[in-house]
Amino acid sequence: METKRSSLLPWDLETQKKDLQLRVTPSEVKFLDALVGKVYRLSITVHNISRYSQKIRFQEPVKPQFRLLSTNLDKALASGLQVTAMVEYHPDKNEDTFDQLLISVGDKTMEVPLIGLIPSCQLEIDLEVNFGTLVADSKVYCKEINIINRGSLPGMFKIEYHGHLPIIIFPANGIMQPKSSKVIKVDFCADQALIVNEVAKVSLQDRPEIFLTIKARVVEQIIELLDVNDNKKLECIRFGSVFFGASKVEYAFLYNNSPEPINWVAIMQDDSVGEEVGTNIRQRTDIALNNLTYLRKIKNIDITSIISCVPNEGRLLPYQRVLIAFCFSPKLIIDGRKNDPSHRQDYALFLRFESVGSKDGFLRDDNSRTIKSERFQKVELALRGSGLPVLLHFDPGRVFNFAPCLMGGHSEIQCVMQNRSKLLPVMYHFKKTAHFKIDPQRGKIDEGCMQNVTCSFIPHQVGVFKVKQFVEIIGSVADENLQSSSLKPFHQICLYFNSVCKPSTGKVVMKINPGISPLVSNPTGQFVVKDLAKYKDHAPVAMLHSTMAEVHNHIKSKELLKGALIAFPNDRAASIRSGDEHEHFRTIFTKIPRYNYLDPDFAYTELEKIEKKAHENYYARYIKYLRNMRLQKQAQRKCTYSFDDIDIGLQPASGLKSPVLSEAEIEEELPLAHCRIKCNQMLSTSNMSYKETKALRRKVLRGLKSGPSTLHEKHDCGLTLTPKQIHQVIVGPSILNFGDVCVNSRNTRLLHVINMLPMHILIHLDVNLVELQKTNQFSYVIPPTASTYISVVFESPTIGKFWKSFTFTVNSIPGGHILVMAVVLPVKLELSSDELVLRPQGFSVKTCFRGTVRLYNHQNYFVKFEWQPINTEKGMAFSIRPAKGTVEPYHSLECEVTWQPGFDSPERGEFILHVKEGRMLRLKCVAHVMISLEYDFYFEGSKLVKCTYVYIVTYIY
């Protein structure tokens, strides 16, 4: 035994060597794998390492199997020399032998162990399997240990685990060849959080029983929401009261409290119990019932546009957290009434964060074991907030009629602004408006308070003024990324200002101009004189009718300029700038070209003229481009307003048919559907329910491709999907429980796939399990918004419990895993009775005895059988039909047993039922019949004349 072999050296050889100043090589003589009848020899060498000569004496071993081959057992050994002796081992029986060789030096003795070991197996195995920290996600984890046979003979091993945890060891038994090793796989399904410290009994040949320890720490995959201030668990966010159009942003940490990374997604539960959407909780019930139409409008709005979460999807590494921003932006729905406090809207909603993966659902088997602990793989957050209207009241109203005033004068109106909201203050800002002034222009009015504002009319021109004065309400408004907010105008109130500015009644005095002034311009005067005949105090400036005078026509012989402008004497009285070289002027009287003075200090150079022209052309093109864009937008608005989705002017049964699209046109149109997926929009339960119902209506059960073929399919299946998109692909159930199945039987379970995305996806099952290789295909191209079933075939040649998991990918991105469970049972048949009593079929002696036995097959695999009768010394009087055959799955077969009575027919018999690949059964048969012999004697006097005997048959019913 190994224990005996390992306890051979109770002495300390090193101490003896040091005292005796000798070195023995080797320290022990061991004969390995010695066979009976053979002779083995090993040498032993003794070195004298002392400075003196030593007299060494070898003593013969005690046991006869060992013999010392040396001619001289006593020998003097000089310093530094050595002596070699030969030890011979001759085993005579099949067991290990132990002895010792004594080497004496003076009065001291040294012992050298002699060991003779017969061939045997030496099995070794790792005694601990530690899975570490796992997540309870119903995934099967595998660890490998090695079992090694270091001996020279084959050895048997057996590992038994009798615990209640889902631990499977394979192979559990076997034979190890000499000098070989084998990998033992230990599978553990992490189905619930617990501390695993299990033991499995290990039986190794020629060794006592030992125990294999299996350890693991299974924790839940917990998703938590933490407060940003104190890192405590967060259950509710209270936004409080917010004006319609404004926003409020709150923050929280999403924490992955598990050792495995997860993909997560946020889902708005807009159909949960206890939610409130736009309800005025302070309103009386009778008033609310009278306004059900308004409540229906609020119920139909998209909740994700009011409460948003950014980011709403992502991936969290182990023990990582990410900052989540929650934005509340209530919107006011006007029902035709005036804006009053009854428009208050209260919201109480629930937001769920959950991990992305395989999901149970409609196909869940009630009899299967529920393994996934979903209460930890998702977290729910309550969101509360109220939307309030801006209740800013103006006294004396929204229309301000200012008193008329003259140019340079002004008029004022005192206005009182009142904030009728009792919960929120109002920040206001009056936008600048020409001819009007507000004091103060901006400010803040607390809850229920008032503010005096002075509105002034200060005209800068004559006319009638009807102006819209906008009052901006400033508050916190979320930015485009919805992760922060800033103060911006979110609401406007329009005031109407009306007034008149009258012209001044003062007289216009014309200043004398030595030159000639035109009627339409007055470069040296202050005002334009429209009617000089009204003013008699000052004489008007005289003008000469030069067209009627011919005094200056003395130069008519010269050629006159065509297109020349008339130059007035005072048009350049105060300027010395150069004139435009492309414009020509002539005098009013002589009609000759006017002298154009060019000052070289002010004139443009040729390069400056080119730059000036390019500058003018650039702005001319820019203004033309803006005009074209404005005209296009106006045309589009006209088309939009005139279009009606319902009535487009078609007459019923007019014969108009829709065009048939080609395959190329369909491939061009389908990618446009991808634009409907908004990356920042949250998922909601009602929206997903609608998409799921729509996908379930379109079942695709045939013709599924194993790979994309068209350009459109290749484009879709090559896209990288986000966790939010993967969450809209349902692959379930997460547990395929085949139940009790028969060995080598083929079993099928359906895996349901629902694609709620508006594009093709590629589902690939990463199956490397031998038991599932009979499945037809492992890759499927699922059409947009469709559902299908995947048949998974299970066939196992190994008896025992089966727990394995495989993963699947969506567009080459991990989407989750599926757990496969089964209990593989051996083939077997059951007898209706182990002992059959045969009854007669009639009252005649020659009547056969018959009885029936039924074979039951309660498994899902056909079973072949054959009856074998057991012959005895008296023979076999029983027969059975059918003698062999097949019993279909979940069926039974009746076999008839007959017994033919005879003089020497045995009344008992036995059959052996041989089941192919199963264990055999025995059937005992008994015919209950009694045969007796009676004699009749006839005497004539005292002489016996005749003797007869009669068989009496008694049937036992």
Beta strands, then each sheet from edge to edge (+ up, - down):
strand 1: 22-25
strand 2: 29-31
strand 3: 40-48
strand 4: 54-59
strand 5: 66-69
strand 6: 74-77
strand 7: 82-89
strand 8: 97-105
strand 9: 108-116
strand 10: 123-125
strand 11: 128-135
strand 12: 139-149
strand 13: 155-160
strand 14: 167-170
strand 15: 173-176
strand 16: 180-190
strand 17: 194-204
strand 18: 210-219
strand 19: 222-227
strand 20: 236-243
strand 21: 248-257
strand 22: 262-269
strand 23: 276-279
strand 24: 307-310
strand 25: 313-316
strand 26: 321-328
strand 27: 345-355
strand 28: 378-388
strand 29: 392-395
strand 30: 399-401
strand 31: 405-406
strand 32: 411-419
strand 33: 426-430
strand 34: 436-439
strand 35: 442-445
strand 36: 450-457
strand 37: 463-478
strand 38: 485-502
strand 39: 565-567
strand 40: 585-587
strand 41: 683-684
strand 42: 729-732
strand 43: 735-742
strand 44: 747-755
strand 45: 761-766
strand 46: 779-782
strand 47: 786-794
strand 48: 800-810
strand 49: 813-825
strand 50: 830-831
strand 51: 835-840
strand 52: 849-856
strand 53: 863-869
strand 54: 878-881
strand 55: 884-887
strand 56: 892-899
strand 57: 908-915
strand 58: 921-927
strand 59: 929-940
strand 60: 943-955
sheet 1: 1+ 3- 7+ 5-
sheet 2: 2+ 9+ 8- 4+ 6-
sheet 3: 10+ 12- 16+ 14-
sheet 4: 11+ 18+ 17- 13+ 15-
sheet 5: 19+ 21- 26+ 24-
sheet 6: 20+ 28+ 27- 22+ 25-
sheet 7: 20+ 28+ 27- 23+
sheet 8: 20+ 28+ 27- 22+ 41+
sheet 9: 29+ 32- 36+ 34-
sheet 10: 30+ 38+ 31+
sheet 11: 30+ 38+ 37- 33+ 35-
sheet 12: 39+ 40+
sheet 13: 42+ 44- 47+
sheet 14: 43+ 49+ 48- 45+ 46-
sheet 15: 50+ 52- 51+ 58+ 57- 53+ 55-
sheet 16: 50+ 52- 56+ 54-
sheet 17: 59+ 60-
end
